[in-house]
Amino acid sequence: MDDEAPDLMDYLSPIPEIYAHHLFEELIRVRWATIDLECNWKFWSDNFNESYHTRTAHKQVPPIIDQDHFTSRYEMFPMGHARIIQMGRPSLRDQLPDDVHHPFDDVLREWDIDPDQYPDYETKAMQGWEDLKEAKKRLWKEKGYLHYEHMNDEDLTESPFNFMFPNIAFGASADGMSIFRWEPDPKDPEKCTFDLWNLSYPVEGKESYVVCTDKTPSEMKEAEHEHMVYNDGEGTPGLEDSVVYQDWSLNAGQTEGWHSRGYQEP
């Protein structure tokens, strides 16, 4: 152990300062799982530090969160931590067919905004995004979202994803939080474990929580711990619609690529 190591809060800086006005202590952990994976743990450090794969791996996300790299903001910090801030509105180049229900409509209606008032898709995405900020600032107390009190415009609508060097990532949205941790297998560098936590803020009358990019709800109570073995997806029932399930499906191909004689370094 390093006697000269910095204090924890100094090491984590500036992440604690960035999220000082979030009430993380009120979160309820509604999902708690550990998954055994067959890949090197550093795959996840790479995976959670770029957004190039997201448009092909996570096709359900762009209608809700703009994953375009050119509309996102990237921040890198001295101790190796980083953030990707993606806009909490639909991508302008991912318009769904007219006969397909748009999930952003549900977000707007939840905050008393009529999605049909906008003349076209681009206006709904852009002006609706601004209207959503205003509605949340105006209606948070009335609707019981008391944890919104000290959040700013970015906190209320955007989708920041944080990487904590060397092996933790988390997404802290206005309504909840997901935390991921990956650790090496002590005996086999081709294996690792992946911890998944989904957490939600308590809101009066809210009985379940759904991560905005998923479909399966979790009951609003402290979860029991589950230990799973991925096994090509067969060993992780109930997680098939999650973003990280789609990431786990990349493990085998990435591992094979790393074993290629043509591969030198990332």
Buried (B, 14 or more C-beta within 10 A) or exposed (E): EEEEEEEEEEBBBBBEEBBEEBBEEEBBBBBBBBBBBBBBBBBBBEBBBEBEBBBEBBEBBBBBBBBBEEEBEEEEBEEEBBBBBBBBBBBBEBBBEEEEEBBBBEBBEEBEBEBEEBEEBEEBBBBBBEBBBEBBEEBBEEBBBBBBEEBEEBBBBBBBBBBBBEBBBBBBBBBBBBBBBBBBBEEEEEBBBBBBBBBBBEBEEEEEBBBBBBEEEBEBEEBEEBEBEBEEEEEBEEBEBBBBBBBBEBBEEBBEEBEEEEEEEE
